[in-house]
Amino acid sequence: MDQTAKLKARYAQAIEDGRKISVFTSMPEWQWYIENAIKPTVNEYTDRILTGQIQSNKEDWMVRGMIAGMKLVIETTEGFIRTGEDAKKKAKDYQKFLDEGDFNGPR
């Protein structure tokens, strides 16, 4: 497989992944889960840490790990969507480059 086909396939996969995640995260069930389960739990745990309600270092580490994990759920989905949008733009620019046929580079 030549480089052009590999690059196009990589962009197509990133676009498709972004599209799938975007559809999934726009579902009312997902929005409810984020707004009513994840975010309030992160806020509660953060408040517990900041107000000194954590009794031990071990519990502090566990709570911080849970916060990081829950934030990762939100940030990862947003990252897939951003990557898909970037791939779509790059694929369009690459196709324009190929259509122009100027492979000698900028002058």
FIGU-510972 format. One record per atom (N, C-alpha, C, CB): residue number from 1; residue in one letter; atom name; x, y, z. Coordinates in nm, 3 decimals, decimal comma. Glycine has a CB too. Layout:
! FIGU-510972
+-----+------+------+---------+---------+---------+
|  nr | rest | atom |       u |       v |       w |
+-----+------+------+---------+---------+---------+
| NUM |    A |   CA |       X |       Y |       Z |
...
+-----+------+------+---------+---------+---------+
//
This chain:
! FIGU-510972
+-----+------+------+---------+---------+---------+
|  nr | rest | atom |       u |       v |       w |
+-----+------+------+---------+---------+---------+
|   1 |    M |    N |   0,085 |  -0,117 |   0,000 |
|   1 |    M |   CA |   0,000 |   0,000 |   0,000 |
|   1 |    M |    C |   0,090 |   0,124 |   0,000 |
|   1 |    M |   CB |  -0,097 |   0,000 |   0,123 |
|   2 |    D |    N |   0,062 |   0,217 |  -0,088 |
|   2 |    D |   CA |   0,148 |   0,336 |  -0,095 |
|   2 |    D |    C |   0,113 |   0,434 |   0,016 |
|   2 |    D |   CB |   0,135 |   0,404 |  -0,233 |
|   3 |    Q |    N |   0,199 |   0,534 |   0,033 |
|   3 |    Q |   CA |   0,185 |   0,631 |   0,140 |
|   3 |    Q |    C |   0,054 |   0,709 |   0,132 |
|   3 |    Q |   CB |   0,301 |   0,728 |   0,137 |
|   4 |    T |    N |   0,011 |   0,743 |   0,011 |
|   4 |    T |   CA |  -0,113 |   0,819 |  -0,005 |
|   4 |    T |    C |  -0,232 |   0,739 |   0,046 |
|   4 |    T |   CB |  -0,136 |   0,856 |  -0,153 |
|   5 |    A |    N |  -0,237 |   0,613 |   0,011 |
|   5 |    A |   CA |  -0,347 |   0,527 |   0,057 |
|   5 |    A |    C |  -0,344 |   0,508 |   0,208 |
|   5 |    A |   CB |  -0,342 |   0,391 |  -0,013 |
|   6 |    K |    N |  -0,224 |   0,492 |   0,264 |
|   6 |    K |   CA |  -0,211 |   0,476 |   0,409 |
|   6 |    K |    C |  -0,260 |   0,602 |   0,481 |
|   6 |    K |   CB |  -0,065 |   0,445 |   0,447 |
|   7 |    L |    N |  -0,220 |   0,717 |   0,431 |
|   7 |    L |   CA |  -0,260 |   0,843 |   0,493 |
|   7 |    L |    C |  -0,410 |   0,863 |   0,484 |
|   7 |    L |   CB |  -0,187 |   0,960 |   0,428 |
|   8 |    K |    N |  -0,467 |   0,835 |   0,367 |
|   8 |    K |   CA |  -0,612 |   0,847 |   0,350 |
|   8 |    K |    C |  -0,686 |   0,752 |   0,444 |
|   8 |    K |   CB |  -0,651 |   0,818 |   0,203 |
|   9 |    A |    N |  -0,636 |   0,629 |   0,457 |
|   9 |    A |   CA |  -0,700 |   0,531 |   0,547 |
|   9 |    A |    C |  -0,693 |   0,576 |   0,692 |
|   9 |    A |   CB |  -0,633 |   0,394 |   0,531 |
|  10 |    R |    N |  -0,579 |   0,633 |   0,731 |
|  10 |    R |   CA |  -0,564 |   0,682 |   0,869 |
|  10 |    R |    C |  -0,661 |   0,796 |   0,896 |
|  10 |    R |   CB |  -0,420 |   0,727 |   0,895 |
|  11 |    Y |    N |  -0,671 |   0,891 |   0,801 |
|  11 |    Y |   CA |  -0,766 |   1,002 |   0,817 |
|  11 |    Y |    C |  -0,910 |   0,950 |   0,822 |
|  11 |    Y |   CB |  -0,750 |   1,103 |   0,702 |
|  12 |    A |    N |  -0,942 |   0,855 |   0,734 |
|  12 |    A |   CA |  -1,078 |   0,800 |   0,730 |
|  12 |    A |    C |  -1,113 |   0,732 |   0,863 |
|  12 |    A |   CB |  -1,093 |   0,699 |   0,615 |
|  13 |    Q |    N |  -1,019 |   0,660 |   0,921 |
|  13 |    Q |   CA |  -1,044 |   0,592 |   1,048 |
|  13 |    Q |    C |  -1,064 |   0,694 |   1,161 |
|  13 |    Q |   CB |  -0,926 |   0,498 |   1,083 |
|  14 |    A |    N |  -0,982 |   0,798 |   1,164 |
|  14 |    A |   CA |  -0,996 |   0,901 |   1,268 |
|  14 |    A |    C |  -1,129 |   0,975 |   1,253 |
|  14 |    A |   CB |  -0,879 |   1,001 |   1,260 |
|  15 |    I |    N |  -1,168 |   1,003 |   1,130 |
|  15 |    I |   CA |  -1,296 |   1,070 |   1,105 |
|  15 |    I |    C |  -1,411 |   0,982 |   1,151 |
|  15 |    I |   CB |  -1,312 |   1,106 |   0,955 |
|  16 |    E |    N |  -1,407 |   0,854 |   1,117 |
|  16 |    E |   CA |  -1,513 |   0,761 |   1,156 |
|  16 |    E |    C |  -1,520 |   0,745 |   1,308 |
|  16 |    E |   CB |  -1,491 |   0,624 |   1,090 |
|  17 |    D |    N |  -1,404 |   0,732 |   1,374 |
|  17 |    D |   CA |  -1,402 |   0,721 |   1,520 |
|  17 |    D |    C |  -1,463 |   0,845 |   1,585 |
|  17 |    D |   CB |  -1,259 |   0,699 |   1,571 |
|  18 |    G |    N |  -1,423 |   0,961 |   1,536 |
|  18 |    G |   CA |  -1,477 |   1,086 |   1,588 |
|  18 |    G |    C |  -1,627 |   1,096 |   1,570 |
|  18 |    G |   CB |  -1,410 |   1,204 |   1,522 |
|  19 |    R |    N |  -1,675 |   1,053 |   1,454 |
|  19 |    R |   CA |  -1,818 |   1,056 |   1,424 |
|  19 |    R |    C |  -1,895 |   0,963 |   1,518 |
|  19 |    R |   CB |  -1,843 |   1,017 |   1,277 |
|  20 |    K |    N |  -1,843 |   0,843 |   1,538 |
|  20 |    K |   CA |  -1,909 |   0,747 |   1,627 |
|  20 |    K |    C |  -1,917 |   0,799 |   1,770 |
|  20 |    K |   CB |  -1,835 |   0,612 |   1,624 |
|  21 |    I |    N |  -1,807 |   0,852 |   1,819 |
|  21 |    I |   CA |  -1,806 |   0,905 |   1,956 |
|  21 |    I |    C |  -1,898 |   1,025 |   1,967 |
|  21 |    I |   CB |  -1,662 |   0,944 |   1,998 |
|  22 |    S |    N |  -1,899 |   1,109 |   1,864 |
|  22 |    S |   CA |  -1,987 |   1,225 |   1,865 |
|  22 |    S |    C |  -2,133 |   1,184 |   1,873 |
|  22 |    S |   CB |  -1,964 |   1,310 |   1,741 |
|  23 |    V |    N |  -2,170 |   1,083 |   1,797 |
|  23 |    V |   CA |  -2,309 |   1,034 |   1,801 |
|  23 |    V |    C |  -2,339 |   0,977 |   1,940 |
|  23 |    V |   CB |  -2,333 |   0,926 |   1,692 |
|  24 |    F |    N |  -2,248 |   0,898 |   1,993 |
|  24 |    F |   CA |  -2,269 |   0,837 |   2,124 |
|  24 |    F |    C |  -2,281 |   0,943 |   2,234 |
|  24 |    F |   CB |  -2,153 |   0,742 |   2,157 |
|  25 |    T |    N |  -2,193 |   1,042 |   2,233 |
|  25 |    T |   CA |  -2,195 |   1,142 |   2,339 |
|  25 |    T |    C |  -2,308 |   1,243 |   2,325 |
|  25 |    T |   CB |  -2,064 |   1,215 |   2,343 |
|  26 |    S |    N |  -2,375 |   1,245 |   2,210 |
|  26 |    S |   CA |  -2,488 |   1,337 |   2,196 |
|  26 |    S |    C |  -2,619 |   1,272 |   2,241 |
|  26 |    S |   CB |  -2,501 |   1,382 |   2,050 |
|  27 |    M |    N |  -2,614 |   1,145 |   2,278 |
|  27 |    M |   CA |  -2,734 |   1,076 |   2,325 |
|  27 |    M |    C |  -2,776 |   1,131 |   2,461 |
|  27 |    M |   CB |  -2,709 |   0,922 |   2,334 |
|  28 |    P |    N |  -2,908 |   1,145 |   2,483 |
|  28 |    P |   CA |  -2,956 |   1,197 |   2,611 |
|  28 |    P |    C |  -2,908 |   1,115 |   2,732 |
|  28 |    P |   CB |  -3,107 |   1,202 |   2,610 |
|  29 |    E |    N |  -2,897 |   0,984 |   2,713 |
|  29 |    E |   CA |  -2,852 |   0,899 |   2,824 |
|  29 |    E |    C |  -2,709 |   0,934 |   2,865 |
|  29 |    E |   CB |  -2,860 |   0,752 |   2,784 |
|  30 |    W |    N |  -2,623 |   0,958 |   2,767 |
|  30 |    W |   CA |  -2,484 |   0,994 |   2,797 |
|  30 |    W |    C |  -2,479 |   1,130 |   2,865 |
|  30 |    W |   CB |  -2,399 |   0,996 |   2,667 |
|  31 |    Q |    N |  -2,554 |   1,225 |   2,812 |
|  31 |    Q |   CA |  -2,556 |   1,359 |   2,871 |
|  31 |    Q |    C |  -2,607 |   1,352 |   3,016 |
|  31 |    Q |   CB |  -2,646 |   1,454 |   2,787 |
|  32 |    W |    N |  -2,709 |   1,272 |   3,039 |
|  32 |    W |   CA |  -2,761 |   1,257 |   3,175 |
|  32 |    W |    C |  -2,653 |   1,198 |   3,265 |
|  32 |    W |   CB |  -2,887 |   1,167 |   3,177 |
|  33 |    Y |    N |  -2,584 |   1,095 |   3,219 |
|  33 |    Y |   CA |  -2,480 |   1,030 |   3,297 |
|  33 |    Y |    C |  -2,369 |   1,127 |   3,334 |
|  33 |    Y |   CB |  -2,422 |   0,911 |   3,221 |
|  34 |    I |    N |  -2,326 |   1,206 |   3,239 |
|  34 |    I |   CA |  -2,219 |   1,302 |   3,265 |
|  34 |    I |    C |  -2,266 |   1,409 |   3,364 |
|  34 |    I |   CB |  -2,173 |   1,369 |   3,134 |
|  35 |    E |    N |  -2,383 |   1,466 |   3,339 |
|  35 |    E |   CA |  -2,432 |   1,577 |   3,421 |
|  35 |    E |    C |  -2,480 |   1,533 |   3,560 |
|  35 |    E |   CB |  -2,544 |   1,646 |   3,350 |
|  36 |    N |    N |  -2,533 |   1,412 |   3,572 |
|  36 |    N |   CA |  -2,592 |   1,370 |   3,699 |
|  36 |    N |    C |  -2,512 |   1,267 |   3,776 |
|  36 |    N |   CB |  -2,726 |   1,315 |   3,673 |
|  37 |    A |    N |  -2,412 |   1,209 |   3,715 |
|  37 |    A |   CA |  -2,330 |   1,110 |   3,786 |
|  37 |    A |    C |  -2,183 |   1,150 |   3,792 |
|  37 |    A |   CB |  -2,344 |   0,974 |   3,719 |
|  38 |    I |    N |  -2,122 |   1,171 |   3,677 |
|  38 |    I |   CA |  -1,977 |   1,196 |   3,674 |
|  38 |    I |    C |  -1,942 |   1,332 |   3,734 |
|  38 |    I |   CB |  -1,926 |   1,189 |   3,529 |
|  39 |    K |    N |  -1,996 |   1,439 |   3,681 |
|  39 |    K |   CA |  -1,957 |   1,574 |   3,727 |
|  39 |    K |    C |  -1,988 |   1,596 |   3,875 |
|  39 |    K |   CB |  -2,028 |   1,680 |   3,645 |
|  40 |    P |    N |  -2,107 |   1,559 |   3,925 |
|  40 |    P |   CA |  -2,131 |   1,578 |   4,069 |
|  40 |    P |    C |  -2,035 |   1,496 |   4,157 |
|  40 |    P |   CB |  -2,274 |   1,541 |   4,102 |
|  41 |    T |    N |  -2,000 |   1,377 |   4,112 |
|  41 |    T |   CA |  -1,908 |   1,294 |   4,190 |
|  41 |    T |    C |  -1,769 |   1,357 |   4,192 |
|  41 |    T |   CB |  -1,901 |   1,152 |   4,133 |
|  42 |    V |    N |  -1,724 |   1,406 |   4,077 |
|  42 |    V |   CA |  -1,594 |   1,474 |   4,071 |
|  42 |    V |    C |  -1,596 |   1,595 |   4,164 |
|  42 |    V |   CB |  -1,559 |   1,517 |   3,925 |
|  43 |    N |    N |  -1,702 |   1,674 |   4,159 |
|  43 |    N |   CA |  -1,713 |   1,793 |   4,244 |
|  43 |    N |    C |  -1,713 |   1,755 |   4,393 |
|  43 |    N |   CB |  -1,840 |   1,872 |   4,210 |
|  44 |    E |    N |  -1,787 |   1,650 |   4,427 |
|  44 |    E |   CA |  -1,793 |   1,607 |   4,567 |
|  44 |    E |    C |  -1,656 |   1,562 |   4,616 |
|  44 |    E |   CB |  -1,895 |   1,493 |   4,583 |
|  45 |    Y |    N |  -1,589 |   1,479 |   4,538 |
|  45 |    Y |   CA |  -1,457 |   1,430 |   4,577 |
|  45 |    Y |    C |  -1,355 |   1,544 |   4,586 |
|  45 |    Y |   CB |  -1,408 |   1,324 |   4,478 |
|  46 |    T |    N |  -1,364 |   1,636 |   4,493 |
|  46 |    T |   CA |  -1,272 |   1,752 |   4,496 |
|  46 |    T |    C |  -1,296 |   1,834 |   4,622 |
|  46 |    T |   CB |  -1,290 |   1,840 |   4,371 |
|  47 |    D |    N |  -1,422 |   1,858 |   4,655 |
|  47 |    D |   CA |  -1,454 |   1,932 |   4,777 |
|  47 |    D |    C |  -1,402 |   1,860 |   4,902 |
|  47 |    D |   CB |  -1,605 |   1,953 |   4,788 |
|  48 |    R |    N |  -1,415 |   1,727 |   4,904 |
|  48 |    R |   CA |  -1,364 |   1,650 |   5,018 |
|  48 |    R |    C |  -1,214 |   1,667 |   5,034 |
|  48 |    R |   CB |  -1,398 |   1,502 |   5,001 |
|  49 |    I |    N |  -1,143 |   1,668 |   4,923 |
|  49 |    I |   CA |  -0,997 |   1,686 |   4,930 |
|  49 |    I |    C |  -0,964 |   1,827 |   4,977 |
|  49 |    I |   CB |  -0,932 |   1,659 |   4,792 |
|  50 |    L |    N |  -1,030 |   1,926 |   4,917 |
|  50 |    L |   CA |  -0,997 |   2,067 |   4,948 |
|  50 |    L |    C |  -1,037 |   2,109 |   5,089 |
|  50 |    L |   CB |  -1,064 |   2,157 |   4,848 |
|  51 |    T |    N |  -1,138 |   2,045 |   5,146 |
|  51 |    T |   CA |  -1,182 |   2,083 |   5,281 |
|  51 |    T |    C |  -1,120 |   1,995 |   5,389 |
|  51 |    T |   CB |  -1,333 |   2,075 |   5,291 |
|  52 |    G |    N |  -1,030 |   1,907 |   5,352 |
|  52 |    G |   CA |  -0,957 |   1,826 |   5,449 |
|  52 |    G |    C |  -1,039 |   1,714 |   5,511 |
|  52 |    G |   CB |  -0,906 |   1,914 |   5,556 |
|  53 |    Q |    N |  -1,141 |   1,665 |   5,442 |
|  53 |    Q |   CA |  -1,225 |   1,558 |   5,495 |
|  53 |    Q |    C |  -1,164 |   1,420 |   5,476 |
|  53 |    Q |   CB |  -1,360 |   1,563 |   5,431 |
|  54 |    I |    N |  -1,057 |   1,412 |   5,402 |
|  54 |    I |   CA |  -0,991 |   1,283 |   5,377 |
|  54 |    I |    C |  -0,907 |   1,248 |   5,499 |
|  54 |    I |   CB |  -0,904 |   1,287 |   5,247 |
|  55 |    Q |    N |  -0,924 |   1,126 |   5,550 |
|  55 |    Q |   CA |  -0,861 |   1,088 |   5,677 |
|  55 |    Q |    C |  -0,718 |   1,035 |   5,663 |
|  55 |    Q |   CB |  -0,944 |   0,984 |   5,743 |
|  56 |    S |    N |  -0,684 |   0,977 |   5,548 |
|  56 |    S |   CA |  -0,552 |   0,916 |   5,535 |
|  56 |    S |    C |  -0,493 |   0,943 |   5,397 |
|  56 |    S |   CB |  -0,560 |   0,764 |   5,560 |
|  57 |    N |    N |  -0,363 |   0,925 |   5,387 |
|  57 |    N |   CA |  -0,296 |   0,941 |   5,259 |
|  57 |    N |    C |  -0,347 |   0,838 |   5,158 |
|  57 |    N |   CB |  -0,145 |   0,927 |   5,275 |
|  58 |    K |    N |  -0,372 |   0,716 |   5,206 |
|  58 |    K |   CA |  -0,420 |   0,611 |   5,117 |
|  58 |    K |    C |  -0,556 |   0,650 |   5,059 |
|  58 |    K |   CB |  -0,430 |   0,477 |   5,193 |
|  59 |    E |    N |  -0,647 |   0,699 |   5,142 |
|  59 |    E |   CA |  -0,778 |   0,741 |   5,093 |
|  59 |    E |    C |  -0,764 |   0,859 |   4,998 |
|  59 |    E |   CB |  -0,871 |   0,777 |   5,210 |
|  60 |    D |    N |  -0,674 |   0,951 |   5,029 |
|  60 |    D |   CA |  -0,649 |   1,067 |   4,943 |
|  60 |    D |    C |  -0,604 |   1,023 |   4,805 |
|  60 |    D |   CB |  -0,544 |   1,160 |   5,006 |
|  61 |    W |    N |  -0,510 |   0,929 |   4,799 |
|  61 |    W |   CA |  -0,461 |   0,879 |   4,670 |
|  61 |    W |    C |  -0,573 |   0,811 |   4,593 |
|  61 |    W |   CB |  -0,344 |   0,781 |   4,692 |
|  62 |    M |    N |  -0,655 |   0,733 |   4,664 |
|  62 |    M |   CA |  -0,764 |   0,663 |   4,597 |
|  62 |    M |    C |  -0,866 |   0,762 |   4,539 |
|  62 |    M |   CB |  -0,834 |   0,567 |   4,695 |
|  63 |    V |    N |  -0,901 |   0,861 |   4,617 |
|  63 |    V |   CA |  -0,998 |   0,960 |   4,570 |
|  63 |    V |    C |  -0,942 |   1,039 |   4,453 |
|  63 |    V |   CB |  -1,038 |   1,056 |   4,684 |
|  64 |    R |    N |  -0,816 |   1,078 |   4,461 |
|  64 |    R |   CA |  -0,753 |   1,150 |   4,349 |
|  64 |    R |    C |  -0,750 |   1,062 |   4,223 |
|  64 |    R |   CB |  -0,609 |   1,194 |   4,387 |
|  65 |    G |    N |  -0,724 |   0,934 |   4,239 |
|  65 |    G |   CA |  -0,725 |   0,842 |   4,126 |
|  65 |    G |    C |  -0,863 |   0,829 |   4,064 |
|  65 |    G |   CB |  -0,676 |   0,705 |   4,169 |
|  66 |    M |    N |  -0,965 |   0,825 |   4,149 |
|  66 |    M |   CA |  -1,102 |   0,816 |   4,097 |
|  66 |    M |    C |  -1,140 |   0,943 |   4,023 |
|  66 |    M |   CB |  -1,202 |   0,790 |   4,212 |
|  67 |    I |    N |  -1,098 |   1,058 |   4,076 |
|  67 |    I |   CA |  -1,124 |   1,185 |   4,007 |
|  67 |    I |    C |  -1,058 |   1,184 |   3,870 |
|  67 |    I |   CB |  -1,073 |   1,305 |   4,091 |
|  68 |    A |    N |  -0,932 |   1,143 |   3,867 |
|  68 |    A |   CA |  -0,859 |   1,140 |   3,739 |
|  68 |    A |    C |  -0,926 |   1,046 |   3,640 |
|  68 |    A |   CB |  -0,714 |   1,096 |   3,762 |
|  69 |    G |    N |  -0,971 |   0,930 |   3,687 |
|  69 |    G |   CA |  -1,039 |   0,834 |   3,600 |
|  69 |    G |    C |  -1,169 |   0,889 |   3,544 |
|  69 |    G |   CB |  -1,065 |   0,706 |   3,674 |
|  70 |    M |    N |  -1,247 |   0,954 |   3,629 |
|  70 |    M |   CA |  -1,375 |   1,009 |   3,583 |
|  70 |    M |    C |  -1,354 |   1,124 |   3,485 |
|  70 |    M |   CB |  -1,459 |   1,056 |   3,702 |
|  71 |    K |    N |  -1,253 |   1,208 |   3,512 |
|  71 |    K |   CA |  -1,223 |   1,316 |   3,418 |
|  71 |    K |    C |  -1,175 |   1,260 |   3,285 |
|  71 |    K |   CB |  -1,117 |   1,411 |   3,477 |
|  72 |    L |    N |  -1,103 |   1,149 |   3,291 |
|  72 |    L |   CA |  -1,053 |   1,085 |   3,169 |
|  72 |    L |    C |  -1,168 |   1,038 |   3,080 |
|  72 |    L |   CB |  -0,963 |   0,967 |   3,205 |
|  73 |    V |    N |  -1,277 |   0,994 |   3,140 |
|  73 |    V |   CA |  -1,394 |   0,952 |   3,063 |
|  73 |    V |    C |  -1,444 |   1,069 |   2,978 |
|  73 |    V |   CB |  -1,507 |   0,901 |   3,157 |
|  74 |    I |    N |  -1,452 |   1,186 |   3,038 |
|  74 |    I |   CA |  -1,502 |   1,304 |   2,967 |
|  74 |    I |    C |  -1,399 |   1,352 |   2,865 |
|  74 |    I |   CB |  -1,534 |   1,417 |   3,066 |
|  75 |    E |    N |  -1,275 |   1,364 |   2,907 |
|  75 |    E |   CA |  -1,171 |   1,420 |   2,820 |
|  75 |    E |    C |  -1,138 |   1,330 |   2,702 |
|  75 |    E |   CB |  -1,045 |   1,446 |   2,899 |
|  76 |    T |    N |  -1,144 |   1,199 |   2,721 |
|  76 |    T |   CA |  -1,113 |   1,107 |   2,612 |
|  76 |    T |    C |  -1,216 |   1,117 |   2,502 |
|  76 |    T |   CB |  -1,105 |   0,964 |   2,664 |
|  77 |    T |    N |  -1,342 |   1,123 |   2,538 |
|  77 |    T |   CA |  -1,445 |   1,135 |   2,435 |
|  77 |    T |    C |  -1,431 |   1,266 |   2,359 |
|  77 |    T |   CB |  -1,586 |   1,124 |   2,496 |
|  78 |    E |    N |  -1,402 |   1,373 |   2,431 |
|  78 |    E |   CA |  -1,380 |   1,502 |   2,365 |
|  78 |    E |    C |  -1,259 |   1,496 |   2,273 |
|  78 |    E |   CB |  -1,363 |   1,615 |   2,469 |
|  79 |    G |    N |  -1,155 |   1,423 |   2,315 |
|  79 |    G |   CA |  -1,035 |   1,409 |   2,234 |
|  79 |    G |    C |  -1,061 |   1,335 |   2,103 |
|  79 |    G |   CB |  -0,928 |   1,338 |   2,313 |
|  80 |    F |    N |  -1,139 |   1,228 |   2,109 |
|  80 |    F |   CA |  -1,174 |   1,156 |   1,987 |
|  80 |    F |    C |  -1,250 |   1,246 |   1,890 |
|  80 |    F |   CB |  -1,258 |   1,032 |   2,021 |
|  81 |    I |    N |  -1,340 |   1,326 |   1,942 |
|  81 |    I |   CA |  -1,418 |   1,416 |   1,856 |
|  81 |    I |    C |  -1,326 |   1,519 |   1,792 |
|  81 |    I |   CB |  -1,530 |   1,486 |   1,936 |
|  82 |    R |    N |  -1,237 |   1,579 |   1,872 |
|  82 |    R |   CA |  -1,142 |   1,678 |   1,818 |
|  82 |    R |    C |  -1,050 |   1,616 |   1,714 |
|  82 |    R |   CB |  -1,058 |   1,739 |   1,931 |
|  83 |    T |    N |  -1,001 |   1,495 |   1,741 |
|  83 |    T |   CA |  -0,913 |   1,427 |   1,646 |
|  83 |    T |    C |  -0,985 |   1,401 |   1,514 |
|  83 |    T |   CB |  -0,862 |   1,295 |   1,705 |
|  84 |    G |    N |  -1,112 |   1,361 |   1,522 |
|  84 |    G |   CA |  -1,191 |   1,338 |   1,401 |
|  84 |    G |    C |  -1,209 |   1,466 |   1,321 |
|  84 |    G |   CB |  -1,327 |   1,281 |   1,437 |
|  85 |    E |    N |  -1,237 |   1,576 |   1,390 |
|  85 |    E |   CA |  -1,253 |   1,704 |   1,321 |
|  85 |    E |    C |  -1,122 |   1,749 |   1,256 |
|  85 |    E |   CB |  -1,303 |   1,811 |   1,419 |
|  86 |    D |    N |  -1,012 |   1,732 |   1,328 |
|  86 |    D |   CA |  -0,880 |   1,767 |   1,271 |
|  86 |    D |    C |  -0,848 |   1,681 |   1,150 |
|  86 |    D |   CB |  -0,770 |   1,752 |   1,377 |
|  87 |    A |    N |  -0,877 |   1,551 |   1,160 |
|  87 |    A |   CA |  -0,850 |   1,459 |   1,048 |
|  87 |    A |    C |  -0,933 |   1,497 |   0,926 |
|  87 |    A |   CB |  -0,879 |   1,314 |   1,089 |
|  88 |    K |    N |  -1,055 |   1,539 |   0,949 |
|  88 |    K |   CA |  -1,141 |   1,580 |   0,837 |
|  88 |    K |    C |  -1,080 |   1,700 |   0,765 |
|  88 |    K |   CB |  -1,283 |   1,614 |   0,887 |
|  89 |    K |    N |  -1,032 |   1,797 |   0,842 |
|  89 |    K |   CA |  -0,970 |   1,916 |   0,782 |
|  89 |    K |    C |  -0,841 |   1,877 |   0,709 |
|  89 |    K |   CB |  -0,940 |   2,022 |   0,890 |
|  90 |    K |    N |  -0,758 |   1,795 |   0,773 |
|  90 |    K |   CA |  -0,632 |   1,754 |   0,711 |
|  90 |    K |    C |  -0,657 |   1,673 |   0,584 |
|  90 |    K |   CB |  -0,549 |   1,671 |   0,810 |
|  91 |    A |    N |  -0,758 |   1,585 |   0,586 |
|  91 |    A |   CA |  -0,790 |   1,505 |   0,468 |
|  91 |    A |    C |  -0,833 |   1,595 |   0,353 |
|  91 |    A |   CB |  -0,900 |   1,403 |   0,499 |
|  92 |    K |    N |  -0,911 |   1,696 |   0,384 |
|  92 |    K |   CA |  -0,956 |   1,790 |   0,282 |
|  92 |    K |    C |  -0,837 |   1,868 |   0,224 |
|  92 |    K |   CB |  -1,060 |   1,888 |   0,341 |
|  93 |    D |    N |  -0,747 |   1,915 |   0,311 |
|  93 |    D |   CA |  -0,628 |   1,986 |   0,265 |
|  93 |    D |    C |  -0,537 |   1,895 |   0,182 |
|  93 |    D |   CB |  -0,551 |   2,042 |   0,385 |
|  94 |    Y |    N |  -0,523 |   1,770 |   0,225 |
|  94 |    Y |   CA |  -0,438 |   1,676 |   0,153 |
|  94 |    Y |    C |  -0,496 |   1,646 |   0,015 |
|  94 |    Y |   CB |  -0,423 |   1,546 |   0,233 |
|  95 |    Q |    N |  -0,627 |   1,629 |   0,010 |
|  95 |    Q |   CA |  -0,692 |   1,603 |  -0,119 |
|  95 |    Q |    C |  -0,675 |   1,723 |  -0,212 |
|  95 |    Q |   CB |  -0,841 |   1,571 |  -0,100 |
|  96 |    K |    N |  -0,684 |   1,842 |  -0,158 |
|  96 |    K |   CA |  -0,663 |   1,964 |  -0,238 |
|  96 |    K |    C |  -0,521 |   1,965 |  -0,292 |
|  96 |    K |   CB |  -0,691 |   2,092 |  -0,154 |
|  97 |    F |    N |  -0,425 |   1,929 |  -0,208 |
|  97 |    F |   CA |  -0,286 |   1,922 |  -0,249 |
|  97 |    F |    C |  -0,268 |   1,823 |  -0,363 |
|  97 |    F |   CB |  -0,197 |   1,884 |  -0,130 |
|  98 |    L |    N |  -0,330 |   1,705 |  -0,350 |
|  98 |    L |   CA |  -0,320 |   1,603 |  -0,455 |
|  98 |    L |    C |  -0,387 |   1,648 |  -0,583 |
|  98 |    L |   CB |  -0,381 |   1,472 |  -0,407 |
|  99 |    D |    N |  -0,501 |   1,714 |  -0,572 |
|  99 |    D |   CA |  -0,574 |   1,761 |  -0,689 |
|  99 |    D |    C |  -0,497 |   1,867 |  -0,766 |
|  99 |    D |   CB |  -0,709 |   1,815 |  -0,649 |
| 100 |    E |    N |  -0,423 |   1,951 |  -0,692 |
| 100 |    E |   CA |  -0,345 |   2,056 |  -0,759 |
| 100 |    E |    C |  -0,226 |   1,997 |  -0,831 |
| 100 |    E |   CB |  -0,297 |   2,161 |  -0,658 |
| 101 |    G |    N |  -0,177 |   1,884 |  -0,784 |
| 101 |    G |   CA |  -0,071 |   1,812 |  -0,853 |
| 101 |    G |    C |   0,066 |   1,878 |  -0,847 |
| 101 |    G |   CB |  -0,109 |   1,794 |  -0,994 |
| 102 |    D |    N |   0,086 |   1,974 |  -0,760 |
| 102 |    D |   CA |   0,216 |   2,040 |  -0,748 |
| 102 |    D |    C |   0,298 |   1,967 |  -0,641 |
| 102 |    D |   CB |   0,200 |   2,191 |  -0,714 |
| 103 |    F |    N |   0,374 |   1,865 |  -0,683 |
| 103 |    F |   CA |   0,449 |   1,784 |  -0,589 |
| 103 |    F |    C |   0,591 |   1,832 |  -0,571 |
| 103 |    F |   CB |   0,449 |   1,642 |  -0,633 |
| 104 |    N |    N |   0,623 |   1,947 |  -0,625 |
| 104 |    N |   CA |   0,760 |   1,999 |  -0,611 |
| 104 |    N |    C |   0,777 |   2,082 |  -0,486 |
| 104 |    N |   CB |   0,797 |   2,083 |  -0,732 |
| 105 |    G |    N |   0,669 |   2,099 |  -0,411 |
| 105 |    G |   CA |   0,679 |   2,173 |  -0,285 |
| 105 |    G |    C |   0,660 |   2,323 |  -0,307 |
| 105 |    G |   CB |   0,813 |   2,147 |  -0,219 |
| 106 |    P |    N |   0,663 |   2,397 |  -0,198 |
| 106 |    P |   CA |   0,643 |   2,541 |  -0,207 |
| 106 |    P |    C |   0,760 |   2,609 |  -0,277 |
| 106 |    P |   CB |   0,623 |   2,601 |  -0,068 |
| 107 |    R |    N |   0,732 |   2,720 |  -0,340 |
| 107 |    R |   CA |   0,835 |   2,795 |  -0,411 |
| 107 |    R |    C |   0,871 |   2,921 |  -0,337 |
| 107 |    R |   CB |   0,789 |   2,828 |  -0,551 |
+-----+------+------+---------+---------+---------+
//
